[in-house]
């Protein structure tokens, strides 16, 4: 493979370095393109062909359906370690020793208290507010209560901000859900594990003792691991670009949460369940919805299907589909929605429209079925995605800052009006 690429423009040839990653991905380094060609740039809406950075955190191969965090296969991590170990791995680059993991968890517990004044902000939201909007606002508001977490130049400040947000986010999530449900807020119990504590804060009731269900603990732990990072997706790119202006970690995460909210991204898990429920209410007529998904005049898309990068099965979807069967069996739940999902998947995988476009189930297709079985309200599904993605966003933000990446500022190709004379209002 040549280590340069030649571009010819108007008869002039320009050479640019070719870079190759540790998994043999090849890219043309165009960082000098504009300077060397007297102003020529590239244009790539949606960045489908453009790498925004070099990163050592997550590798995925969309053609082969491979996903690895710091070199470890997602299948191994989902089965063999817990979410906090995965968070440590993503953020600091190595799986923790037992001592490192215990200290990490202790430091997170020490930071899990949330300023009581946050409740005044939470109370200001109407009950009908979508939880993603509430969580994005509360995450940004955390900056006001933790000003030292704004500019984290030192490793010590960075670590403090990391354990702070990992400690406080589950509280904000649980409080947001309980506020919508009219339930009193639960402050958690630091004697519990990280995931057990999330479940207790979400589901405890003041008039009874909360009993942990190991099926729910394992299911949530696995789901959080599977959502933990996914290289330069929309919300992660948002966190990076906001952080590149040296905005604080919490402000950057708040922006990422807003990006994740969209139904084409993390909001798809809520949209999938609403779609499956609509199909169920419509008598289970999956063929009608398949036809709608293929009809270009119909804005309807088969939510939970397709992916910008995966042109094969999303490895996470395979694990979640298996877990959905297991969780519903262990909970003794027979949810017809799961059968509708499986029927839809089978039809789509045999339909030329989907096969030709390499549209497979993605991470969002089955996850909502497990959240629903756990008793999590549909509007909270994307918030659960955000808790899972938190370590990935943090890891990517930290990498961007440690590598001293420049402020993100893309160029454009202008297609508007060329220069024209001003016309006073009397003559318009
Ligand atoms: C996530 O990037 C990540 O890594 C994201 C994520 C992560 O972990 O961070 O994996 C999480 O966001 C998963 C994706 C969740 N979104 C959905 O499930 C929403 C439904 N899917 C689509 O909207 C779509 O597949 C996207 C947004 C996911 C990807 O869109 P692309 O890459 O921009 O592809 P496209 O829209 O150009 O589609 C290519 C073709 C088009 O048809 P043609 O113009 O070629 O005829 O496929 C069609 C599309 O119309 N198509 C679909 C479809 N997805 C794509 N047709 C029907 N139903 C669908 N779901």
Boltz pocket constraint, residues with backbone or C-beta under 6 A from the ligand:
constraints:
  - pocket:
      binder: B
      contacts: [[A, 46], [A, 227], [A, 229], [A, 230], [A, 232], [A, 233], [A, 234], [A, 263], [A, 264], [A, 265], [A, 266], [A, 268], [A, 293], [A, 294], [A, 300], [A, 301], [A, 302], [A, 303], [A, 304], [A, 305], [A, 306], [A, 307], [A, 308], [A, 309], [A, 357], [A, 359], [A, 362], [A, 363], [A, 364]]
      max_distance: 6.0
